[in-house]
Amino acid sequence: MNFFKEENRLASILHFFETNKNIEVDKIAEKLNVSGKTVKNDLKELNSLFSGYATISSNKGDCRLIVFDQAGYDEIKTKICEENVLFNSVQTRMAYMFWQLMEADEPLLIDDLAEQMKVGRTTTVSDLNKLRKIISEYDLKIEGKANTGLQLKGREIKIRFFILENIYEHLFLNYPLGTEIRELLEETQEKLSLDALSVGFFYRFFVIMIHRMETGHPITELEDKYMELYATNAYNIVDEFLCDVEGLKDYLIPKLERIYLCVSVIGMRTPVNTSEIEQRINISEDVADTIIDILNKIKDELDVTIVTNELFDDFVYHMFFMINRLKYGFHIHNPMVDEFKDHHTLSYKMAEIAKDVVEKQADIKMTEDEMAFMAAYFSVFLIEQEPEQKKVKIAIICGSCKIIARLIQNQVKRLFDQEPEFTFFYNSEFDESCANDFNYIITTTDVQINSDTPIIFMEEVFDREYIRKKVENIKYLTEVGRTVRRGIDSLFLNLLDESRFFVLDASLPYQNNLEFMIRVLQSQNDLDEEFIPRLREKEKTSSMILQQHVAFPHTMNKVSKLTLALGVYPEPMTEIEFKDVKIVILLGIPETMEDDTVIIHLYDEILTILQDYKVIKKIQHTNSYQELLMYFAEENKIF
């Protein structure tokens, strides 16, 4: 929950460009919570600062960073990022004021703070107002008047959590603990087999504890939930360490301080090696039960089975430590939140489902940071459960140019775990009668072949991403009894056609429209006759609303092909319960489907579409499948 992370906007913008090949001005503005005009001005300033070393080019709002001189770029970038350590940085001023307020034994005057930071009184008042708003999230207040002085009010543990989550580096980065205590910390790390990331929380908690105690600010009260830690193994770990610390100090460390330090143990980041910590910390069976409930709910909601692997034990520990962090009010920052929201949409959707389970069972409030950590595990589980690829046979048909055929071969073979068996045909050598001997036919000429073997027409020979999409979608679609349309690279769009596109009547109830769609699909032999009662039964246990504006009725289909249909409401619905629903995505999943890879890929595409409300609105007002295709081909480059 790092409130200060976006204050240095120029540094943040550079980070966006370094982690994204292209990024839109509006997307940057949304991430930084500023206007597009502000971002454009920032880009002008950056281009001025880099003057010849690099430039940020813009084409219709789509921006890209181009570096001409890496050394020069790095030097300027370093200076931009180091603005954080000067008093002309607002976050540094706020950190300094918080430090002064938390250390003060008497009220502080605004004029004195302004003088110490060498800034104007107006700037100081403005920064104080920002600081007040931020620390209110921790139930902390700055009370008093300008002429009599200001004081920081709130619980000591909340003050410490604010420091830990926001300004630790500003205040305690090189705190002088002394050689002997540092050696004790290293011994504890080695004894528990903790990596640097896991012991980092413990170290930071300890540094702040020592400083606050030695400056006369010990913890004098804790809520009852913290007192429960006294009976845990985490307390034994902390107690053993602090007894050794007391041997080096001339004071005793109270029980409440020991309990405070327990939070860093019971809520640590999961160690790389859990064997030692397993002997010292007991994982509640409730955690394993919660994970089982999560996996079951994901199956109910998405009809996707998560197959766990050797990381499952780590996931159990992660969930245990995560629940404790949230229970005891300690939050950690995850820089990958936007990455998972934007590029791992299905994994993040699974994290949202898990969030509902965890919040209800553990009575805690999940954060986006923690959801992204969960999504990372789901992402790995999904990737590693994909079945091994079997060796395939591919025919490559070219004109008379052998080098083009070899270029295609070199690009295509990287898409398979096992290198395919290639056969080359030139000019008119290919015999249609052997077409069924191949899994794929790739051709650079417009051949007419009557065969069930999927054909890829190579319109962009050297575009590896184009070939990858073609091969993947053909593989997925042939597995579920569908064919690929030439020029359409999306699994979602290939599963649709005019017969599976519906313009719905907003004056009728949602269920009437849904049943109309199903009846039409049944008449086309796309869904079995028992689909409606099966769907009604599923609606009793799992949500059919994928997000606020999208209904997602889905269940098993006894017809052995994957069936997708799209319904749109051009007008707002009159039915109150479904008044926000603008599109309906109906999915029938073949009962015979053993591999979830196709479904996983399809969900990724659907969730990518639904990220942008403007896209949903546009789809809502398409009147035909052809119009939908034209929208994605000409206006929206999602696929």
N, C-alpha and C positions, 0 to 999 in steps of 0.2 A: 504494500500500500504506500509506495514511495511518492508522496505528494510533490516532491521537488524535482522529479525526474524530467519534467518537460519545461522547466523554467528557462533553460538555455536553449531557446528555440533553434538557433542556427546549428548547434551541435546535434540536436534531435533530428533536424531535417537531413543533415549529412548522414546520420545513422540510417534513415529511411532509404536514402539513395544507395548506400553501401550494402543493404540487405535486399534491395529490389532492383531488378534491371530497369524497369520503367515504373513510374508512379504518377498518378494524377494529382493536380493541384488541389482538387476538392477532397481527395483522400487524405492528403497531408493536413489540410485544414480541419477535417473531421477528427483525425487522430490527436491534433494539438488543441482542439476546441477553440479555434480562432477562425476568422473570416478568410475567404479565398484571396481577398485583396491584401490582407496582412502577409499571407504566404508569398504572394507574388513580389511584394516589397522585400521580403526576406531573401528570395531568390536573386533579386537584383543586387542586394547587398553582398551575398555570397559570391556572385560573379565578379563584383568589383574587388572583393578581397582576394580572390584567386588570380585575377588579372594575368592571364597567360599560362598559368600552371594547370588550370582546369576550367571547365565551363559546365553549366547546367543548361542543356538545350530544351526547348519547349516546342511541341507541335500540337496545336489545338488542345492545350491543357495537359497533354501527356509529356512528362518530363524525364530526362535521363542525364546522369552524371557522366561526363567524358573527361578523363585525366590525360593531360599532355606530358606533364613532368611529375612523376611520382614523388620524388624527393621534395620538390617545391610544394606539392599538394599536401604532403604529410606535415611539413613545417607549419603551413598556414592553418591546417586542421588542428594541430596541437595547440596553437595559440587561441583558436576559437574555443576549444574545449576547456582550456585553462582559465577562461573568463569566470568559471565557477568559484575560483579561489580568491577573487578580488572583491572589495566592497562595492564595486559597481555591478555586482551580480546580486539580484534580489534574493535568491535562495541563501546566499552566504550571509547577507544582512539579517535575514530571518533566523538563521541558525545562530548567529552571534547574539541577537536579542534574546532568543530562547535560553541560551547559555547564561547570559547575565541575569535573567529573571529567575532561573532555577537555582542559581548559586546565591542570590541576594538574600541577606538577612533583614533588609529593610526596603521599603518601596523605592523604585527607580524613577527618575524624572526623564521625560521624553527628550528634553534638551540635552541631558547628559549622554543619552544613547546616541543622539544625532552627532554630538561633538566627538564621541569616541570613534564613530564610523566615518567621520569627515563628510557627512552628507547633510542635506537640508532637513529642516523640521517637517516640511510637507512630505518629503520622501519617507521619513521615518514613520509618520502617522499612517501613510498609505501601506507601508510594509507591515506595520502592527495590525492593521485591519485584516490583511491577508493571513497573517499568522493566527489571529483569533479564529478565523473561519476554519483553518486547517486543524488546529488543535482541538476544536470543538468535537471533532470525530472521536477524540480520546477522552471526552468529558472533562477537558481542561479549560480553564478560563484565565484571561488576563483582566484583573479587576483594578479599580482605582481611577483617579482623575489626573489630568495632565499636570496640574499645579501642585498636587500632593504626592504624586508618585503611583507607580503601577506594581502589582504583585501577581505572581503565578499561583493559581489555586487549582487543586485537584489531587487525586490519590498518587502516591509516590510510584506505585507500579505502573500507572498510566504514563507518568512522566518518562519512565524508563523505556516503556514500549514505544513511545513516540520517538525517542532518541534512536533506539535500535532500528526502527523501520524507516527513518527519514534522514537523520543527520549524524549518524555514528561517525562516518568518515570525516565530517567537518570538525568533530570535537575530540575524537579518541583514537585517531588512526595510528599514532605512534606513542601511545600511552606508556609511561615508564613503570613497568611492573617490577623490574629487578630480575637479575639472572636466576636466583634460586626459585622464584615462583614460576618463571618461564620453564625451568627444568621440570618442576612439578606438573605443569600443564602438558609438557611433552611426554612425561612418564604415564600420565593418565590417558593420553591419546594412544600411546603404544599398548597399554594394558587392555584397553577396550577395542583395539584394532580399528580405530576410527580414521577415516581419511580426512583431509584438510577441510572439505566442505562440511562434513558432519560435526567436526569439533569446533567449526567456526562460530556456531551459535553459542556454544558453551563458553568459548573464549570471550565473546562480546558481552554476554550476560555478566560474566565474572568481572570484567574490566569496569563496567558501569557500577556493579555492586560495590566493588572496592572503593571507587572514587566517591560514590554517594555516601557511603558509610563514613569515610575518612573526612568528608567535608560537612558532616553533621546532618545528613539527610537519610537516616535508615528507614526501612519499612516498618511502620508501626501497626498496620492493620491489613488484613487480607479477607476477601470474601470466603465463604464456607467452601466453595468448590476447590479453592487452592489448598485448603487444609486437608483435603482428601489425599493430597500427594505425600503427606507424612507417612502413610501406610504402604507406600509403593517401593519397589526395588530401586526406582530412580533416586529416591531419598537416600538409600544406602550408598549409592555411587557418589552422590554429592557430599554426604556426611563424611565419608572416608577421605575424600579430597580436601574438604575444608578443615578437617582435623589436622591434616598435614600443613595447611596454610596457617592455621593458628599457631603452629610451632615456630613459624617464621615471623609472626606479627606479635605486637604487644597488646592485643585485645582479642576478645572472643567474638565469634560470629553467631548472632542469634538464630533461633529456629526459623523465624519468618524469612530471614535472608536465605537460609538453606532451602526453604520451600520455593522461594522465588527462583533460585538457580535450578531447581528441579524442572521448571518449564522448559529450559534449554535442552534437557536430557529427554524428557518425555515427548518433546515436539521437535527433535532433531531431524535433519535431512537424512534419508535412508543411507546407511553406510554401504560402500561397495562390497565389503565383506561383513555379512550379518552373523557369522558363526559365533563370534565372541559376545556380541551384544545379545544374542539369543539366549546365552547362558545367564544373563544378568537382568533382562527385562522380560516379563511375562506378557505375551500378547493375549488379550481377551478373546475368548471364543466368539464374542459378539461381533468382532471385526470380520472374521471369516464368514459368519452368517450374513452380515451386511453385504459382503462382496457377492455371495451366492444370490442374494436378493437383487443386487444390481445386474448381474449377468442374466438372471431370469427376466427382469423387467426389460432389458435391452432386447431379449429374444421376443417377448410379448409385443413390444412397441414397434420393432423394426424387422422381426422375423430373420434376424441374423444371430448366429451362434458364435460367441466368442470362444475360441479354443486357446486356452492359456498354455504357456510354455514354461521353460525353466525360470522365467522372470516372475512367476506367480508368487513365490515366497517374498520376493522383493516388493511386489505389489501389496501383499498383506501388510508388510512392515510400513510401506509408504502410507497406506490408509490409516494404520494405527497412529503413526506420528502426525499425520495431517489432521485427523479428528481431534487429537490432543491440542495441536496448535490452535485450532479454531475454538475449541472448548475453553481454553485458558486465555484467549484474546491476543495471541501473538500471530501477526501476519507477515508473510514473506512475499517479496516481489518476484514475478516471473516475467522476464523480458520477451518470452515467446507467446504471450497471449494472442497478439494480432496474427502471428504466424499460424497458429492453430485455428483461429477463427476463419482466416482467409484461405488457407491452403490444406488444412486437414479437417474439412467440414464434417465428415461423418464421425471422426474420432471426437470432435468437440460436441457433436450432437449426443454421442454416447455419454460424454461427461455431464451434459445437461440432464440426461436421464438419471445418471448416478447421483447428481446433486439432489434431486427430489427424494431419492431413497435415503441418502445420508442425513439430510436436514430433518426428515421426519423421525428417523430412528435414533439419531444422536442429539437431537434438539439443538442444532447449531446452525449458523448461517454461513454458507459457502461463499468464497470469493472467486472472482474470475481467474486470479493467479493460481489458486489451487485447482480450479477446473482444468486449466491448461496443463498442469502437471499430470492430472489423471488422464487427459486426452493423449499425452505422450505414451503412456502405457497401452492404451487402447490401440493407438496407431501401430505400435510394434506388434501387438498381438495379431492385428489384422494382416499386416504385411507378412509375418512369419507363418501364418496359417494357410497362405496361398499354396495350392498343390504344386508339386514338382512338374515342370513341363516335360512332356514326352517329346522324343525326337520326331520332327515333322519333315515332310517332303515338300519342297517348293520348286515350282517351275518358273523360270524367268524368261520372258519372251521379249526380245529386242528387235530392232531393225537389222542393221548390219554392223553395229558398233559394239564390239566386244568389251571395250573399256567401260562403257555405260553399264553393261550387265554386271561387270565386276564391282563397280561402285555400288550398285544396288545390293549385291551380295554382301559386301563389307558392312553396309549400314544395317541390313536386315538381321544378320547373324547375331548382332549385339543385343537384339530384343529377346533372345531365347536363352534359357539356362543351358540347354544343350544345343550345340551348333547344328542347324538343320542340314538336310541333304539337298543340295541344289542341283538342278538340271537346267542347262541353258539351251534356248532355241532362238535361231536367227532367221530373219526374213519370214518365209512362210513354211518353216520346217515343222511347226507344231501340228501334231495329229490329234484332232478333237476326240478321237476314240480313247486316247490315253489320259484324258483330263481327270477322270475319277481316280487316277493313280496318285494324285497329289492332294495335299492338304490345303495349299494356297497356290494360286496362279498370279504372278505379278507381270504386268505387260506395259510396255511403253507405246504399243500400237493398239489401235481400236479394233481388236479381234472380236469375231462373233463366235462364241462357244456355247453350246447347249450342254450345260453340266451343272451339277449341284455344288461343285467345288467353288468356293468363294474366289472372286476375281478382283484384284486391286489394279486400277488403272493409274499408272504413274504420271500424274500431271505435273509434279514438282520433284524431279528425280533426286536432287541433292538435299532435300529437306528431310532430315532424319526424324524430326518431330511429326511431320506429316505421315511418314511411313509407320511410325510407332502407333499413332492413333488408328490408322487404317487396320493394321494387323490386330491390335487389341480389340477393336470393336467387331471385326469380323469373327474373331475367336469367341468373343462373348455372345454375339448374336447367333452364330451357328450352334452354340451349345444349347440355346433355348428355343431353337426352331424358328428363328427369324432370319431375314436376309438383309444385306446392306445395300442402301441406295447410293448410287454413284454421286460423289460430291458432298455427302453428309457424313461428318466425322463423329457425330455425337450418338452415343448409345441411347440416350433419352429421346432424341429426335427420330432415330431409326425405328424405335419401338412404336412410334405414333404413325398414323396416316389419316386420311380424310375420314375413314370409317371409325376411327377412335378419337376423333375430335368433336366436342359437343359445345354448342352455345346453349346455356341453361336459362330457364325461366325464373327470374328473381321473385316473381309473385307466388310461386309454388313453394311448399316446404322443402327443405334440404333433402329429406329422405325420399320424397317423390322424384326429385331430379336424379338422385343417386340410383334409385331403382330403375329409372328410365335408361340411364347409361348401361347398367348391368344387363337389362333385358335385351338391348340392342347387341351387346357383346355376346350374350348367350345365343342369340339368333345367328351370329357369325361363327359360332363354335369356338369363341375365344375364352369363354368361361363355362364352367359346368353348371348344371341345373340347381345344385344345392349351394351355390355361392352366397346367395342372400342370407339364408338362415345361419350359415357359417360366419358371415361377416357380422351379423347382429350379435351372435354369441361372443365374438371377439371384442366388439364395442363395449361389452359389459366390464371387461378387465383391462383394456388398454386404450389410450387416447387415440382418436382418429384425427386430431388436429395437429399438424406438423409444426405449424407456427400460427400466429394470430390470423393471418390472411389466407392460409392454405389448409384445406381439408385433405386428409391423406387416408382414405379408407383402403385397407389392404388385408388380405388373408390368403390362405392356401387355395390353390386352384387345381382341380383334378384333371383339367385339360393339360396335356404335357407341353405347354409352351408358356413363356413369360408374357403376360398381357398387361399393357400399360395403356391407360386412356386419360385424356385431359378434358375437363369441363371448365368453361369460363362463365362468369356472371358479368355481362356488360353493364348491368345496373345494380345498385345496392340491394341486398336481400331485405325482404320485409320481415322475415322471421327473426325475432329478437336474438335468439340463442346463437344464430349464425350470421348476424348482421355484418361482421367484419370479414367474412370469408369471400374471397374474390376469385379463387380458382380451386378446382378439385382435381387431385391426382389420384386416380384409381389404379390399384396394382393387384394382380393375381399372380401368386408365386407358385410355380409347378410343384406339386407334392413330391414328384420324382426327383427334384433337384437336390443333389447331394453336396454340391460345392456352392458356397455362398459368395464366391469371388465376383460373379456377375452382379448380384444384388448389391454388394459393397460398392462396386464401381458405379452402378446406377444411382445409389444414394448420394455418392459424392457429387455427381453431376446435378442432381435435383437440389441438394443443399447449396451448391455453388450458385445456382439460379436464384434461390430464395434469399440470398444475403442482401440483395439490393431491392428495396421496396419499389424503386422506379421500374425495375424489370418486371416485377409482379403486376404493376399497374398497366404496363405495356401489353403483357400477355393477356390480361383481363379484357382488353379492348380489341384483340384480334378476332376476326370473324371466320377464319378457316385455317386448316393445317398449312395450306400454301402461304397464307399471310404470316403465320408463325415462323415458317422456314425463312421467309424473306426478311423478317425482323432480325433473326439471329445471323443471317448471311450478310446483311447490309448495315445494320445499326449496332448490333451487339456482338462482340468478338469473344464471348465466353468460350465457345467451342471452336 
